[in-house]
Amino acid sequence: MQQQTPFATRLAAQGHFRTLRLPSPFQPRLDALMKTEEWYNWAGYRAPSSLWDEELEYFAIRSQAAVFDISPMVKYRIEGPDAEPFLNRFTLRDVSKLKPGRVHYTAWCDDEGHVLDDGTLFRLAETRFRLCCQERHLPWLVDSAVGFEVAIAEETQAVAGLALQGPTSFAVLRAAGFAGVEKLKLFDLAEFAHEDGTVTISRTGFTGDLGYELFVASEQALSLWDRLFDAGQRHGIRAIGYHALNRARIEAGLIVANADFVTAEHAIRADRLRMPDEIGLRFMIDAEKPHFNGRRAIFEARRKRTLRHVLVGLEIEGNIPAEHAIVYHNRKREVGLVSAAIWSPMAKKNIAIASLARPFGDSINDDLWVEIYAMRELQYQKLMKRAKIVPRPFIKLDRRGANPPADF
Amino acid sequence: MTSSEPRSFDAIVIGGGHNGLVCAAMLGKSGRRVLVLEAAEQLGGAGRAEEFAPGFRVSLAHVLNRLHPEVISMLDLTTHGLKLGEPVPSVALSALGEPLVLHGAYGERLEGATSGEAKAWSQLRAQLIRYAGIMKPLLTRRPPDLDGMPLAESAGFGLVALALRRLGKEDMRDFLRMLLMNVADVLDEHLDDERLRGLLAFDATLGSHLGPRSPTSLLGLYYRLTGEISGAAGAQTIPAGGMGAVIAAIASATQKAGVTVRTAAPVVRIIIEKSRAVGVTLASGEEIRARSVVSGANPRTMFLDLAGARELDAGFVRKVGNIRMKGDIAKLHLALDKPPVFNGVSAENLRGRLVIAPSPDHVERAFNPSKYGEFSPEPVMEITLPSLADPSLAPSGACVLSANVQYAPYALREGWDLGRPKFLAAIMATLERYSPGIGKSVRHAELLTPADIEAHYLMQGGHWHHGELQADQMLMSRPVSGAAGYDTPIEHLFLCGAGSHPGGGISGVPGLNAARRIIAMKG
């Protein structure tokens, strides 16, 4: 066989330039189940908005076991003796408190303290991590590594991922033969044998429900899918698209980068930048941990009281989702915008995530209204509805953290 | 002193170069307990005189042209023995004909020029000094802070604007037109004499990675002309006792201010707790604590090696890593049997600064190879004979020759081990044309390449400004935005060296400004 030249190697590695929408490692299985042909672009991948029925896909999350392909999620492998101090400086939360075999939700900022992205950090071993997020950050990661003994590699394409969420998700895994998976507590991870390799399973998810996320080498993606679906037949396993997942995440009160806030590298307008405190991530800031990027700017903003925004959960009267509605104070003064809203089938309430300009949502919390434009046969029906600030998540499901997880 | 109690010092100054000493003295005068830690055996940094051959001593810096009057008066250097002496001339050497001599403060009087050229020069000189004077007040001020600064401080910039208005419309227009020009174009507009043009082209680019035709190269000349000696802008002197005497006077003032000085005490780490500098660790392992730490060291060394990237934001580290500081100057030290003779130069003028830069084109051609990692085959240089001002620098009857030679790129492609003898040969061949027979009187020759200067004086890139002094690395961008006001992102950690505004040269101004900032911030 003729050896590939470096140029040919490079060409081969640049397939994404020629393929406008990359296929997922699970593409043959998704294609086989796709009935609606509703695709969207997720970070360059062809991803399903829905596969067969948005409503039923949502209810698969809440009453069965739903499989959502998370392969397009950006993934970095971070490894080396300084991996922990590196990530401790890179991200907001204290990584020294994250033990091997654990996952936490975190975020990271630029020097000005503006949020670059949020994501989940998996501590696979003492000196090996996986960072999962929405945006690409390789140059920023590499520049941040100056002074640390750490190797950083992008593994988005090399690693396939599935979210398995819903009340029967544990039963599916057990039936699929992942012995010991019942030991996983919320935010635990462990490795399990799969064919001649391994699959990393964590008890995590984006639904607020009982659920797991599974990561496997892309070559073994299809066999993992088949293993789950074979075992899940009698547990109601269903593939779902993003629309269903989005409803579940709103109920869980979780935010999405570039939907509920604009990431610092994407924002063109200076007033769209957000500090952690402005998007509900204040809890991540730890004054006691060693230096982290943006620390000075964040504490200075707190000291000088220059934080301008606040992200809140809203309950809105009526049952018309208030998506992208303007929020008013005293029905007159414009004070914010709804970034995500649904009628919640679980809470039986009209819920929303909104960004408000302080002091609204901070010290002034009453007399808030949203103006909903409901299109009724080519005419807007303008509804001014009372809104109440409520804590997130909007729903709490005991089964999410129950130990052992419920079997069916 | 050999040990220290925690917090027994208010401030530790890293580096006993002249800026570190000036800063320490100012802080000492403010009532602070100050400790200076110098890595070398001797104080003075680039100003210290060191033996390079048996009986021959010399310092890296060899001309004094910008020791600031406020530094002299604040530290009362005159009572500490500073004698500036008379201004010395600059001599533009000519290989074939007579040299051109600039007498007084940067050529108040020309010797060897036509009357027409003398008149043209007199006008250009006046214009350059007038324009440099507009910028001069900026030297002793903290650079503008775009995040806002107190009214009293920003008022200083209003004064600069006012001075600009006072120039009148035509002059103001010309000031703005010329500000970022290259020196060669300005010279083309005004002067004909190649010797004078060559000298000005050389002075504008000395110490930077620029040729006379590089955009903004005129700024280098302005920077030089913001310097003054005894109130005369652009004047230069080789003080009695040499540069060592200047350092001795500053060190004496430092001592008077109650500052503790330790030499041979290299700092390897700045101790930082909760984003606040609290002390230093020496190479010996000794830890010394203080309320504030002030660094006269190279800014990149200070941030990345002493403080460490982990205590800083990644974007800031990226900026610090991108500071351009690859030096282009080699330093030649010759131990000569006797004072040399240069074509057409009188014994009196030998006490001045001798420049080999035959024309702007010659300087430009000398610059070209340095862009590609090669030294100049026909280098340009400024020469002094320091032992004429300070006979103790050489054995009786013998002479020290000290020369700054451009262009010697820090990262020489073939490596300096291979390149050094070749470059020395090129320099000696050039010298021989201007001083026939000089080679025979050389007892010992030392050529410090930028790599040697880096190693010996702890100047990264061997750059005597600790960072290119160009428009993008000046004022609020010096050394980088976020650390341009002498305070840094790390609380109680300050900068006081040439890497900070306004820049290098034996001026003491960064040290002075830093001390004022530290006092204002109650550091």
Interface residues (C-beta under 8 A of the other chain):
Chain A: P85 R89 F90 D110 D111 W140 D143 S144 V146 G147 F148 P290 H291 N293 G294 R295 R296
Chain B: S275 L304 G308 A309 R310 E311 L312 D313 A314 G315 F316 V317 R318 G321 G482 P489
